[in-house]
Amino acid sequence: DPEGRRELLQIIDLLHREAGITIVMVSHDAESAWQYADRVIYIEEGTIKKCGRPDYVFYEMRNERELLPVIMQLLIRLRELGLPVTPAPLQLDGIREIERCL
């Protein structure tokens, strides 16, 4: 249930921000990681391949587009078309601002 998942993630995010609780979430959902995570660890075949802020990790994975959040795929495509978008590594606050406009 997408709505229930979104509500649960918002509650977890609220606990993290207001109570200072550290949350470790394991997910294959890049969109959730992009939106809620402070740090992302990308593991492939049991080996850590990337680790850091979501904007950095997903930018570093830009050649593996099927694994990227939709907003990151869009920004990469816009850059390929020659449109002036934020240079990499992308700043998370700036991307969240763009997401609000879409």
Buried (B, 14 or more C-beta within 10 A) or exposed (E): EEEEEEEEBEEBBEEBEEEEEEEEEEEEEBEBBBBBBEEBBBEEEEEEEBEBBBBBBBBBBBEEEEBBBEBBBBBBEEBEEEEEBBEBBBBBEEBEEBBEEE
